[in-house]
Amino acid sequence: MMPDCGKTFTSWRDDAAGAWHDYTHHAFVEGLRDGSLPRKAFLHYLVQDYVFLVHFSRAWSLAVVKSESMEEMRVCAGTVDALVNHEMALHIKICAEAGIDEQALYTASEETANLAYTRYVMDAGLQGDFLDMMAALAPCVMGYGEIGKRLAGSKADDTPYADWIETYAGDEYQDVCTTVGTMIDSAVANRIGTLADSPRAKALQARFTKATELEVGFWQMGLDGA
């Protein structure tokens, strides 16, 4: 059962159904599930994802600045903490076991697909407001939660990627998805009322859909690394 990530996210996901399926069922994802993903592709992805998370953390920090309530600030600041002090630790641990130290991760050259996605998210925050940021950030947060939960229930017993899957299927990460989804619903209600009746609905949907498409490109970048 997928986590309840709120009405706004559900609406965005449903309206981006094609891109969302391509993202959450990408060949890279299925390779994690059955263990067929080449180790080289996974490590290539992890290095690039570490670089991504550096910028993703910066974006969530900007969301703190864009916040209009203490609750929004708490959630956004908590997300930065989860990214910097917990999620990135998984990357460091796995890469260290493969002989890639943290300095190598931090100084890795950023690939085009990574650059496109991270700067798109940052631009959403710099150009737009808090809702623009949430529409651009939500696919990564919620998508990994959905992928982790689905793969945990169908993964091969011998997949070498069980730790990765369990990180995103675990209660701690699933709670992050629910908390962020609830916050997004409140942010929409406080700023524009009902999303469906707002003239901003189309633009926010476009941001979410584009970010989802960029997630597809990110998986493909990892797969191409093999």
N, C-alpha and C positions, 0 to 999 in steps of 0.2 A: 504493500500500500504506500502510495506516494505521500509525502508530507503536505499538509495544508499550508500553502504559501500565499493565501489571500485571493480576493476577488480580482484585484487589478492584475496581478501576475497571471492568473488563470486566463483572463481575457486576452492579455498580450500573447501568451503562449498559444492559445487557440487560434488567434488571427494570424499567427506565423507558423501554422501547423506544418507546412512543407519543409521550411528551413529548420524548424525545431526537430523534426524527425531525422533530417540529415545530420543534425548535430548530435543528438542523443543516441543514434544508432549507426554512427559512422564506423567504417571498417576498423579504425584505430580502437574504438570503444569495444567492438566485438572481439578484437584481438586480445584486449585485456581480459574479457570474460572467459574465453576458451583457452587462453594461454598461448595463442599462435602469434601474437605480436612479437616481431624480432626485438631482442634485447637492445640492439643498437638504436632502433627507432624509439624505444621507450626512454633510453638515456638522453637521446637527442631532444625529445620532447621535454624531459625533466629540466634540462639545462635552460631551454628556452622558456619554460614555464616559470622557472626561478626569476628570470629577467622580467617576465610578464608580471609576476607578483610584486616585484619592486615598484613597478609603475601602478599596478592595481592598488597597492597600499597608499601610494601618493594620491590616487583618485578618491579613495575613501576618506583620506585626510581632508581633501578639498570639500568633500560632502559635509564634514563637520563644520567647515566655514559657511557652507550654504544652508545649514540647518536653521530652523525657526523655532525649535523647542528643545528643552533639555532631553526629552526622550529620544528625539532624533540624534542629538549629539552623543548620547550614551550608546545607542545602537551603532552608529558609525564609528565611534572611537573603539568600541568593543570589537568591531569587525577588523579594524586596523590591527588591534592586538592579536586577534585570532590568526590573521594572515602572517604578520611579522614574527610572532613568537611561537606559533604552532604549525600552521600549514607549511611554511617554508622549511621548518625543521625536518619534515618528512623528506623533502627534496635533498636537503643536506645529508641526511643519514643514508639514503639509498645511493646517492652519487659518491659519497665517501667510500662506501663498500666497493664501488667500481673504480676507485682510484681518482675521483674527481673532487678536489677540495673546494671549500666555500669561496676562496678567492677566485678560483677559476670560474665558478658559477657567476659571481658578481661582475667579472670583467668579460664575460662571454659576449661575442658579437651578436647583436640583435638582428634576427632575420626579418625579411620584408613583411611576412604575414603577421609577425609579432608586433613590428613597428606600426603597421596599419591599425591593428586592433587597439593597442594601448593608447595611441595618439587620438584615435576616434573617441575613446572613452574620456580622455582628458579634455578634448575639445568640447564634448557635450557639457562638461562642467564649467569650462571657461566661457563658452558662448551662451549656455543656457542656465537654468535654475536647478533647484534640487530635484524636481521631477524629471528633468532631462537626464540628470545624472543617474537616477534610479532606473530609468528605462534602459540606459546603456550598460549599467552594472548588473542588473538582474539576471540576464542570461547565464553569466558565469556562475554566480552564486547558486541559483536555483537549479541550473542544468547539471552541475556536478552532484548536487544532492539527489536529483532524480536518477542520474546515471548510476551513482553509487548504490542507491536503494534497489534498482532493477538488477544490477549485476550481482549484488549480494545474494539475491534469490535464485540466480541461474548460473553462477560461475562454475567452471570446472573445478573439481576437487584439487587438481594438481596445478592450477594456474599459478605462475610465479608472481602474479600481480595482486595477490590476495590482500596484502597490506595496504596497497593503494585503494583498492575497492572498499575495504573496511573503514578506512579513514573517512570517506565520504558517505558511507552507509551508516556510520555510527551515530549514536544519539546526540553527541556534542555538535556534529556538523548539521544534522537534521534540525536541531533546535535553532541553529543560526538561520537556516532557511525560513523556518516558521516565524522567527522574530523579525527578520528583514521584511517578509511578506506582510506581516501585520503593520509594520511601520509604514510601508509604502501605501497601504490602504488608508491609513490615517493621514498621511501627507497629501494624498489626492483629495480626501474629504475636506481637509482644512484649507486647501488652496483653491480648488476648482469645483468642489461639490461632487457631482456624479460624473465619472469619466465619460460615459457614453453621451452625455448631453453637452460636453465641453467642446469648444472649437479647437482645443489643443489635442483632442484625442487622436486625430490622424497623424500629427507630427510625432507624438510620443510613441505611437505604434511603429512608425517608420524607424525611430531610433532603436527600439527593441528588436525589430526584425533585422536591421542592418547589423547590430551587435551579434545576433544569433548567426547570421551568415559569416561573420568574421570568426566566430567560434569554429564553424565548419572548416574554414581555411586553416585555422590553427591546428586542428587534428590532422589535416592533410599534410601540413608542414612537418609534423612529427612523423607521419608515415613515410614521407619522402626521405626522411633522414636515414632510413635503412639502406 
